[in-house]
């Protein structure tokens, strides 16, 4: 019997982009296509509602293969990234060693140690690394900049005595004077910065697999930087160090091989995935500039961007903290699919306590899950060929490059940091971003939208929250804006001569408001006076409950009342502090004045849920409180707290 070959695609005629768009416009029924469906991203470019094969034409991101210059598709031919955990070794090498050996048996293959320069000796490092097969994993260190060359010499000596082939050891020493200028406010001349990084590169010459100069753009990510902003500054940062090192006589390929990018992972899933792809492309192009007199094979290989990625703290919360697990999981997925070299997952409880054994275990397992169950390590650059992601990569690359050139025109990264311009830019950006959070343009589940109505968080907050690890006993305060091991990098004290990066999480102001309510003598009660149109009163009651619960108020919803008087009577029986009228716009014209007549001289605060056409008329009567989607939620709740908590 002859086989019947069916080609279903042949039954459908090709549809052009113009036809698709015409159909969409028709379905919009007069609404503007660009205003309704084209997304203007905070990163500075537009994203179309759909992409097709023709949108790949001319994109340079699609012409390379994994492991090939300019590395947009990855620097390796596999996707087996390193799983990292940081451990504080500032005081006790033996305890840090015990913990390191423990976590190595639980899936970790990259260790990060925070060291105190006062404790740094050969014996200390020997104790710290005792029993650790240092040639089988990556070992990373963070220490004061001035002690980094000494550390490099000790490592060369120790590895040699242990019989390791030092040429094949991998790891890092996170020397980053510019980060210290940004975070500590430590003033340094350009010559001082150049001398510090050149010294450690020369000291680590015998460890060619060690990246000893860090570009810690994670601190920008944790200060609220968007993807293109972090990337542009990171590129300028790296280019500054490349220039300094080559000017100091370090060969171009060695300079590039010495630099590691410690980058943050934001919460925008596809944007962050594309960010790392764009980062490799642009960094390879920057390194290529240093090719004089020729672009050697050694420099081409050194143009492979080495990225250690860390989940962001900016969007982590104290309330509904288990949602942090969802945030860090999707962030980890972005970085893993993007092909970064190493990932550190921030424990979910870092915002209110030193990470516990449980939270550190979960943080490890989040990556193990992606490898052993989701098999993310089995496919290189799965984003390749995606119409959307390829265009997103190209758009991020174009915008970040534009910003990078603007930084260079202002003198480069060092110049901008020394003049406080980067700090000023990030402060303005943070202010704008927090304003978006206040207005719910940026949603933080459990904080400014859909809070856990009954949660109390005050008692779980510990004074030492945010430390670099669960056993940290540092004298100095741990970094509040990075999960990188904290290190001062200057002398015994810092002169805060420079402005520093702003330190904030997106949810902090909402959390402060809710904690204020939690600490009050009486929890305010908000009562939903639902009346009239069934669909509208239910919708507005749900909206109002979520709105007011963000301040920690007790909210009481209702099925509906036949009259205003009946609703007010029930509200007073419930001892309500706030009465929210929930109905339809048309009915507010008669219902709101009736309610106001009974409440205008009463102790309860009266609120109308919505922004009806009759709002101006109602305001003339004296009704001033309205809550709706265009409200500044934070300011509204602050005003309510000021009235309620002083009683």
N, C-alpha and C positions, 0 to 999 in steps of 0.2 A: 504494500500500500504506500502510495506517495505521501510524503509528509507535507502538511500544509504550513507554510511559513507565514506567520502573521507579523506584519510591521505596523504596530498601532500608531506610530508617529506619522506614517504616511496618510492616515485618515484625518489628520489635523493640519490645516494650512498654517505656515509660519505667520506669527503675528508681530508686526513691527512695533518698535518703541513708541512711535507716534500714535498708533492705534490704541496701545495700552493706556497711554497718557490721556487720549481723548475720552476713553471709557471712564477713567478715574475722574476727570474733570466733570463729565456728565453726572456721575454719581455724587459729586460734591454739591450739586444743585446750586451753582452760583458762587460757592465759596472759593476764595483765592487759593490756587494750588500751592504756590510757594509759601504763603502764610500758614496754610493749614497743615501741610505735609512735609515741607522741607525743614529739617532740624538745623538751627543755627547753634552749633556746639559752643560751650564755654572755651574750648581750645582755639576758637577763632576761624572756623571754616564751616561750610554747609555740608550736610549729609542728605542725600536724596532718599525718597521713600522706597525706591527699588533700583537695582542695578542689573545690567545685562552683559552678555559677552562682549558687546561692542565697547563697553566702558573699560575693558582691559587694554584696548589699543593704545599703544604709546607708553604704557607703564613699564618702567625699567625694572620694577620689582619682580616681574614674571620671567625674566630671561636667565636667571642664574639657578644653580643647583645648591643643595646643602653642602657646606664646606668649601664653597668656591667664592672668591672675591666677587662682589663686595659684601658677601655674607648675610644678605637680607634674609635668606632662608635658613640661616644657622651657621655656626662655626664648626659644627661637628657633623658626622654622618650617622650619628645616633642621637637619641634624646634622653640619655640616662643622666639626669641632673643629680647634683649632690644634695643630700638632706642634712641641713646644718642645725646645730643647737649651740647656743652660747652659754658659757659657764664662767662665773666670776672666780678668779684665782688671785684676787688682790691680796689676800691675807694668808690663806692656808693652802699650800700646794698639795698636801696629802688628801684633804677632803675634796678638792677639785679633781684630783686624779681618780679618786674613788667614784665620783659621780660620772666622770668621763668614761671610765671602764663600764659602768652600769649602762649608760645610754648607748654605747657602741654595741652592746648586746641586744639593743632594742630597735635597731634599724638606722641609727645615725651613721653617716660616713663622712661628715665634715664637722670639726669641732672649732668653736670660737672661744678663746681664752682672753679675759680681761686681766691685765697684769699691773702691779704697782711697781714703779721704777725703784722705790726704796727697797723692795724685796728681791730685786732681780740679781740672781747669782747663778753660776753654773749648777750648783747643788739644787737650787730651787727648780730650775728647768728639768733637771734629771729626775727629781721627785715628781714633778708635775706630769712628765711623759712616761713614767715608769710603767712598763707592761703594755704600752700603746704601740701598736705596729705603725709607726709614723710613715712608713713607705707604702702603706695600703690605703690611707685616708688623707684628706686635706686637713691641715692644722693651721688655724688662723689666730693671729694675736693682735690685740689692741693695747698700746702702751704709750706713755708720754713720748712725744716726738724726739726729745733729746736723748732718750734711752734706746731708741730703735736701732741705731748702729750697734750698740753693745749687745742687744738681743740677737741681731743677725749673726754676729761673731760667735756668740754662745751656741746658737743653733748649728752653725757649721761645725763647730768643735764637737758638740754632742752627737750629731748625726754621723760624723766621721768615726768617732769612738765606738758607736753602735754598729758600724759596718755597713751603713746605708750608702747607696750611691747618691750623693748629694745632688747630682745633676738631674736626677729624676724625682726629687722630692717636690711635692706641691703644697701650696698654702699661701698665706699672705701675712704681711705686717701692715696694719692700717695707719700709715703715716699721711696725715692730711692737714697741713697748717692752715689752709684756707677754711676748712671746716671749723677749726678753732677760732678763727677770726669771726666767723658767722655765729657760732654758738656761744663762745666764751667772751666775745668782744675783745680778744687779745690783739693789740696792734702789732703788726709785723711789717718790716720793709720788704720790698720785692726781693732784695738780695738775701734777706734772712730766709724767706720761704724757699728760694732757689737753693740756697746752701743746705737747708735741712733735707730736702728730698734728694738732692744729688748725693749727699753723704750716705744716706741709707741705701740708695741704689748701688753705690760703689761697695759698701760694706757687704751687701747681699750678692755680689757678683758670682760667688761660688754656689748660689742657690738660684739658678736660672728659672726654675719652676715656681719661684715665689714672687707674687705680686706685692710690692712693698710700698706703693704709692696709691692711696685711696682717693676716689672721687665720690664723696658721700652725699649724693643728691637725695638720699632718703630723708635727710633733715628738711629739705624743701618740700618733699611729698607730705611729710608729717606736719608741715606748717600750712598745708592747704593748697599747694601748687597743683595746677592741672597738668595733664600729660605733656602737652607741648612746652609748658613753662619749665617743668622739671628737666625735660630732655634738652632744651636749648641751653639752660644753665650748665647741665652736666657736660655737654659737648664743649662749651666754652671753658669750663673747669679743666677738663682733660687736655684741651688744646693749650691752655696756659702751662700746665705741667710738662707737656711735650716740648714746648718752646724753651722753658727753663732748663730742662734736662739736656737737650741738644746744645743749647748755648753753653752749658757747663761742661761740654765735651763728652757726654754720654752718647754712644752710637744710636742712631735713630731707631733701629729695630729693638735694641735693649731698652730704650726709653719707653717705647710702646708696650713691650712685654712686661714692664714694671708696673703698669697702671691697671688697677681694678676699679670697676664702677659698682658701687654699693647703692642700688636704686630702690625706691619704694614701689609698691604695687597698689594703685588706687582701686576704688570700687567699681569703676566703669569697665565692665568685663571685656568687651571687644576693643574699646579704646586702649586699654592697657596692653592687651595682646599685640595690637598693631604698634604701640609705642616701642616695644622692645625690638620688633622687626625693623622699624624705621631707625632705631638707635644704632643697630649694627651697620646698616647701610651708610648712615651719615658719618659714623666714626671711621669706617674704612676709608671714606673719601677724605676725611681730615688727615688721617695718617699718611695717605698718599701724597699730600702736599709736602711732606718732609722727605721726599724721595731723592732729592738732589745728591749726587749727579744722576743716579739711575734708580728705578724702582726694583730693588733686588728681591729675590725670592724670600730672603729672611724678613725684609720689611713687609712684604705682602702677607706672610704668615702672621707677623706681629700685629697686623691691622685687624686681627680677629678680636672683637670687643669681648672682654671677660666681664660677665655681669653676675654679681651676687644680689639677688632680689629679696626684699623683705616686705611682708604684708604691712599695710599702713596702720598707724595708730589714729590718724585723723578722724576716721569714721567709727572708731570703737566707742562703746558706751558702757556706763555703769548700770543703768536700768536695763532690764531684759538682756542681760549680758550673754546669754546663750546664743542670741542672734549674732554675736561677734564670731561665732563658729561658722555661720553661714557666710559672713563677710570674708573672713580669712580663707574659707574654702574656695569661693569663687575667685578671689584674688590669686590664690595659689594655682588654680586652674589656668588663669590668664598667663601667668609667668611660665608655667610648665609647657603649655601648648606653644608659647612663643620661643621656647628653646633656650632659656637662660641657663647659666652654668651651675647655679646654686640657689637654694631657697631657704629662708628662715621664716617659719610661721610664728607670729607673735601669739603667745598664750591668751586665751579669751578673757582671763581675769586680771590682766595687767593693769587695767584702769583703776582697780580698787584694792589690790593686794599684791604682794610678791607672788609670782606664779607658784602654784602648788604642784606636787608630784602628779596629781590628776590632770591639771591643765597642760602641763608639759608633755605628759603622755599623749593627750588628745592632739596636741600640736604636731607631735611626731607622726602620729597615726594618720593625720590628714594627708600627709604626703605619701605615706605607705599605701593608703587607700588608692590614691591616683595611680600608683605604679602597679600594685599587685592585683587590684580588682578592676580598675578602669583602663589599665595598660597604656597610660599616657606616655610612657617611656619607650613604647614600641614603634611609634610613628614620628618621623621628622617633619616638622612644619606642616601640620594638617591644614593650616590656613591657606596654603598655596593654591592659587587658582580660584579662590572664593571671590566672586565679583565684589562683594561688599568689603571684605577684609583687605583685599589688594588695593582698593580705592582708599580705604581708611588709612592704610600704611602710607600710601603716596601723599595723602592730604596732611597727615601728621608730619611726615618728613619735610614737606614744603613749608608748613607753618613754623616748625621748629627751626628750620634752616634760616628762615626769614628773621626769626627772633635771635638766632645765633649771630647772624651778621650785624644786627643792631647792637648786640653786646660788644662785638669786636670794634664797631665804630666808636663806641664809648670808652675804648681803651682796654677791653678784655675783662675777664672775670676778676682777676686780682684788683684791678683799678676800681671796678664797680663796687667790690666788697669793701675796699679800704675807704671809699668815699661814702659808704652806707647806702648806695643806690639799690643793691640787691635786697637789703633788709627793708628799705622803704617800699620797694615794689611788692615784696611778699606781704608786708603789713597791710598795704592797700588791697591786695588780692584777698587776704584773709578776711578783712572787713567786709568786702563785697560778698564773699562766699558765706560768711556767717549771716549776712542779711538775707541771702537766699534760703538758708536754713530756717531763719526766723519767719519767713513768709511761706515756707513749705515748697518753694520752688525746687529745693533739694530735700529729699525725704530721708529721714533716719527712722527706720522702723523701730517702734518701741520708745522713741524719744519725742519727736515732733509729730508723729503720726501713729495711730493704732497702739497706744501704750497699754501696758499691763495695768489694768485699773486698780488692782489690789496690792501691787508690789511695794514693799518698803526696802530701801537700800542703805539707809544711813548707818546701820549697825555693822554692815559688812565692809565698810570702807576703812582700810588700815592706813596709818600715817606714812608707811614706807612704800606705798603703791608706786609702781613704775620703775622699780629697781631692775638692774640689768640681769639678775638671775635670782633664783629662789634662795641661794646661800650667800648672796652678796653681803659683805661686811665692810665695804669701802668706807673710808673716812669721808671722802668727797661724795657729794650728792650724785646719784646716777642720772644719766641723761634722761630728761623727761620727754624727749621728742624722738628717740631712736632706740631700737632694740639692739643696736650695735653695742658691744661692750664699751662702757664709758671710760674715757681717758682724757686727762686734762690737756696734755700737749704743750703746756707752757711751763712756767716755773712753779714755785710753791704757791703763788697767788696770781690772780688775774686782774689786770687793770682794765676795767670796763670802759675803755676809751672809745670803743666802737659801738654803734648800735647793734643789737643782736636780733636774730630771727625771732619772730613772735612764736610763742608756745601756746597752742590751744588745740582742743578737739572740737569737732563740729557740734557735739551735743552738750558741751559744758554749760552753756547758759540755761538750757532747758533743765539740765540736771540740778543746777544751783537753785532754780526756781522751785523745782519739785522737792528738793531737800529742805528748802525754807518752809514749805507747806508741811512737810513731814515733821519738822521740829516745832510746829505751832501747838498751842494748847488745845485747839479744837480743829479738826479737819473740816474745811468748808464743804457744804453740801449744795450741789446743783441739781435742781428739779426740772424735768422736762414737762412743760404744760402743753401737751399735744392735743390739738383740736382741729376740726375741719377736715379738709381733703386728706384721705387716708394715705395715699402714696407720698404726698409732700410732707406730711407730718412725720411719717416714719423715717424718710430720708433725712430730714433736717434734725430729728432727734438723734439719729445715729451720728451725724456729722458733729452735732453739738456735744454729745457725750465724749467722742474722741478728742475734740478740741479742748474741752475743759479738764479732761483726765490727764492731759499733758502737764498740768500744773499740780497733779496729785489730789485733785478734788474728788470727793465721793459723788458719783453721778447716779441719779435715779431716773430711769426711763419709765414710760407709761404707755398703756394701750390707747388712751384717748379719753377726753372728757366731753360731756355734752354742752357744758357752759364754762365761761371764764371763771365764774364764781366757784363752781365745783372744783376746778383745777387749782385755784388759789387756796381753797380750804384744805385740799389734800397736800399742797406744798407746805403749808404752815404746820400741818399735823406731822409732816416729815422733818420739821425744823430746818427748812431750806434757807440757805443764805443767798442763793441765786435762783431766780425763776426765769426759765428760758421759754419763750413763746415759740412753738413749732407749728407752723401751718403753711398755707400757700400764699403767694404774693398777692393775689386778688383778695383773699380774706383778711390780710393784715390791715387793710384800709379801715375795716370796722372792728376787728378783734383787738388789735394793738391799742387803740384809744380806750376801749373798754377795760382792758387789763391795766393800762397806765393810770386810769382814773382811780382804780382801787389800790394801786401800789406806789404812786408818786411820793407819798409822804411816809411810806412804810420803811422798815429797816432792810427789807430784801432788795438786792440788786436786780433790776429788770433788764432782760436781754431779748432782743428779737433775732431769731435765727434766719439770716438771709439778708439780701440787699434789694428789697422790693422797690418798684417804681415810685411808690408813695413815701420813700424814705425821708425826703425833704419835709414833707408835710408832717410826718411823725416827729422829726427833729424839732420842728417849730412848737410842737406840743410839749417838748422837754425830754423826749425819749432819745438818749444818746448812745446806748450800747447796742451794737449790731455785730454779729459774727458771721463771716462768710468766707468764700475761698480767696478773696482778694485781701483779706486782713493780714496785718503783721501779727502772727499768732503770739510770738514772744512778747511784743510790746503790750498786746491786749491782756495777756495773762499777768504780766508784771503790774499793770494798772489795777487789775482785780485783786492781786495779792496785796498791793499797797492799801486797798480799801478793807479787805477782809481780815488780814492778819493783825491789823492795829486795834481791832475791836477787843 
